[in-house]
């Protein structure tokens, strides 16, 4: 599995670039700030950016999206219940962070069980509301059978996403964590902020983990 993490924007959001060695096709998860380092890496490594995945619609996960639209067109995916946040970013954290981001009209939505086939990868969507109503996790499997989970702001290393912002719901987040608790301990987890972890580590160490 070929990928590189970038820390983007005011909140050091984890953005992830994945690519296939054979086709050189690539996709990016959560462009949360200026993407100059991302586009330089893409150009330096002869990659073809084809798609953007969004774990949710908060401004710190979408602020750099317009810089990547010329590469991907409308091949931008977000959970259906956060679509309004991508259309109208000014309704959420934009003012708080001092970030200006115009809305998007042309994109695609995903929901529970959606599967995206991409060269070298299969991406399955799991709806995990709680941090926002439309938060999703992406279960990514490469052509060699390796799996990872992109958890966005649903699950962090020894923490979880806040629920006191618009669309947040602590009970829904708890239910989403119960679904994640059904996954295998060895599953590698790449969150929206902070270090990587695994389901097993969170089962053992996360104070918010369902009992």
C-alpha positions as CSV (number, residue, x, y, z in Angstrom):
1,X,0.0,0.0,0.0
2,X,1.6,3.3,-1.1
3,X,0.6,6.4,0.8
4,X,2.0,9.6,2.3
5,X,0.6,11.7,5.1
6,X,0.6,15.5,5.0
7,X,-0.2,17.8,7.9
8,X,-2.4,20.6,6.5
9,X,-4.0,23.8,7.7
10,X,-4.3,25.6,11.1
11,X,-5.2,22.4,13.0
12,X,-2.6,20.2,11.3
13,X,-5.2,18.0,9.8
14,X,-3.9,14.6,8.5
15,X,-4.3,14.5,4.7
16,X,-3.5,11.2,3.1
17,X,-2.3,10.6,-0.5
18,X,-2.6,7.1,-1.8
19,X,-1.4,5.9,-5.2
20,X,-1.0,2.7,-7.3
21,X,2.6,2.0,-8.4
22,X,1.5,0.5,-11.8
23,X,-1.0,3.1,-13.1
24,X,0.4,6.0,-11.0
25,X,-3.2,7.0,-10.3
26,X,-3.7,8.6,-6.9
27,X,-6.4,9.8,-4.6
28,X,-6.3,12.2,-1.6
29,X,-8.2,12.1,1.7
30,X,-9.1,15.4,3.5
31,X,-7.3,18.4,2.0
32,X,-7.6,20.5,5.1
33,X,-5.4,23.4,4.1
34,X,-3.1,24.7,1.4
35,X,-1.9,21.8,-0.8
36,X,1.3,23.1,-2.3
37,X,3.3,20.3,-0.7
38,X,0.8,17.8,-2.0
39,X,0.8,19.0,-5.6
40,X,4.6,19.2,-5.6
41,X,4.8,15.6,-4.4
42,X,2.3,14.5,-7.1
43,X,4.3,16.3,-9.8
44,X,7.7,15.1,-8.6
45,X,6.5,11.5,-8.5
46,X,4.6,11.6,-11.8
47,X,1.3,10.7,-10.1
48,X,-2.2,11.3,-11.6
49,X,-4.6,12.6,-9.0
50,X,-8.0,11.3,-9.8
51,X,-10.2,11.5,-6.7
52,X,-10.8,13.2,-3.3
53,X,-12.4,11.5,-0.3
54,X,-13.7,13.5,2.6
55,X,-14.4,12.0,6.0
56,X,-16.7,14.9,6.9
57,X,-17.5,18.5,6.0
58,X,-15.7,20.6,8.7
59,X,-13.6,23.4,7.2
60,X,-10.4,22.0,8.6
61,X,-10.9,18.9,6.4
62,X,-12.0,20.7,3.2
63,X,-10.2,24.1,3.1
64,X,-7.7,23.1,0.4
65,X,-10.2,21.4,-1.9
66,X,-10.4,24.1,-4.5
67,X,-6.7,23.8,-5.2
68,X,-7.2,20.1,-6.2
69,X,-10.5,20.4,-8.1
70,X,-8.6,21.1,-11.4
71,X,-7.0,17.6,-11.0
72,X,-10.2,15.6,-10.1
73,X,-13.2,17.5,-11.5
74,X,-16.3,16.3,-9.7
75,X,-14.7,13.1,-8.4
76,X,-15.1,14.3,-4.8
77,X,-16.9,12.1,-2.3
78,X,-18.5,13.0,1.0
79,X,-21.1,11.4,3.3
80,X,-24.6,12.3,2.1
81,X,-25.5,13.9,5.4
82,X,-22.6,16.3,5.3
83,X,-23.2,17.4,1.7
84,X,-24.7,20.7,2.9
85,X,-21.4,21.5,4.6
86,X,-19.5,21.2,1.4
87,X,-22.0,23.4,-0.4
88,X,-22.1,26.0,2.3
89,X,-18.8,26.1,4.3
90,X,-19.6,29.4,5.8
91,X,-22.3,27.7,8.0
92,X,-19.7,26.0,10.1
93,X,-16.1,26.6,11.4
94,X,-14.9,29.0,8.7
95,X,-15.2,32.2,10.8
96,X,-13.7,30.5,13.9
97,X,-10.6,29.4,12.1
98,X,-10.2,32.6,10.0
99,X,-10.3,30.5,6.8
100,X,-12.2,31.4,3.6
101,X,-13.5,28.5,1.5
102,X,-16.1,28.8,-1.2
103,X,-18.7,26.1,-1.5
104,X,-18.8,23.3,-4.1
105,X,-21.8,22.2,-6.1
106,X,-20.3,19.4,-8.2
107,X,-19.4,16.4,-6.1
108,X,-20.7,12.9,-5.2
109,X,-22.1,11.5,-2.0
110,X,-21.6,8.1,-0.3
111,X,-23.5,6.3,2.4
112,X,-23.3,3.1,4.3
113,X,-21.9,0.2,2.3
114,X,-20.9,2.3,-0.7
115,X,-17.9,0.8,-2.5
116,X,-15.5,2.8,-4.6
117,X,-13.2,0.8,-6.9
118,X,-9.9,2.6,-7.7
119,X,-6.8,1.3,-9.5
120,X,-5.1,-1.0,-6.9
121,X,-7.7,-0.3,-4.2
122,X,-11.2,-1.1,-3.0
123,X,-12.7,1.5,-0.7
124,X,-15.8,0.7,1.5
125,X,-17.7,3.3,3.3
126,X,-18.9,3.0,6.9
127,X,-21.2,5.7,8.2
128,X,-20.0,6.8,11.7
129,X,-22.1,9.8,12.8
130,X,-21.4,11.6,16.0
131,X,-18.7,14.2,15.3
132,X,-20.9,15.3,12.4
133,X,-24.1,13.9,11.1
134,X,-22.5,12.7,7.9
135,X,-19.1,11.5,9.2
136,X,-17.8,8.4,7.5
137,X,-14.8,6.1,7.8
138,X,-13.1,4.6,4.8
139,X,-12.1,0.9,4.9
140,X,-9.3,0.7,2.3
141,X,-8.0,-2.6,0.9
142,X,-5.1,-2.7,-1.6
143,X,-4.5,-5.2,-4.3
144,X,-2.3,-7.3,-2.0
145,X,-5.1,-7.6,0.6
146,X,-3.7,-5.1,3.1
147,X,-6.3,-3.2,5.1
148,X,-6.4,0.2,6.8
149,X,-9.2,2.4,8.3
150,X,-9.3,6.1,7.7
151,X,-11.3,7.3,10.7
152,X,-11.5,11.0,10.2
153,X,-12.5,12.7,13.5
154,X,-14.6,9.8,14.7
155,X,-11.6,8.1,16.4
156,X,-8.2,9.4,17.4
157,X,-5.4,7.7,19.3
158,X,-6.8,7.5,22.9
159,X,-9.5,10.0,22.1
160,X,-12.5,10.7,19.9
161,X,-13.9,13.7,18.0
162,X,-15.8,16.4,19.8
163,X,-19.6,16.5,19.7
164,X,-20.4,20.0,20.7
165,X,-20.3,21.5,17.2
166,X,-23.2,21.7,14.7
167,X,-24.3,18.1,13.9
168,X,-22.5,16.6,16.8
169,X,-24.2,13.9,18.9
170,X,-22.5,12.1,21.7
171,X,-25.0,9.1,21.7
172,X,-24.5,8.6,17.9
173,X,-20.7,8.8,18.4
174,X,-20.9,6.1,21.1
175,X,-22.9,3.9,18.7
176,X,-20.4,4.5,16.0
177,X,-17.6,3.4,18.3
178,X,-19.5,0.3,19.1
179,X,-19.4,-0.5,15.4
180,X,-15.7,0.1,15.2
181,X,-15.2,-2.2,18.2
182,X,-16.5,-5.0,16.1
183,X,-13.4,-4.7,13.8
184,X,-10.2,-6.8,14.2
185,X,-7.6,-5.6,16.8
186,X,-4.8,-5.7,14.2
187,X,-6.6,-3.2,11.9
188,X,-4.4,-0.1,11.3
189,X,-6.2,3.2,11.9
190,X,-5.3,6.5,10.4
191,X,-7.2,9.4,12.1
192,X,-7.9,13.0,11.1
193,X,-5.5,14.4,13.7
194,X,-2.6,13.0,15.6
195,X,-0.7,9.7,15.4
196,X,-1.8,6.4,13.8
197,X,-3.2,3.7,16.0
198,X,-5.0,0.4,15.8
199,X,-8.3,-1.0,16.9
200,X,-6.5,-3.2,19.5
201,X,-4.6,-0.2,21.0
202,X,-7.9,1.8,21.3
203,X,-9.7,-1.2,22.8
204,X,-7.0,-1.3,25.5
205,X,-6.1,2.4,26.0
206,X,-9.0,4.7,24.8
207,X,-11.0,6.0,27.8
208,X,-14.0,6.6,25.4
209,X,-14.0,3.0,24.1
210,X,-17.4,1.2,24.6
211,X,-17.4,-1.3,27.4
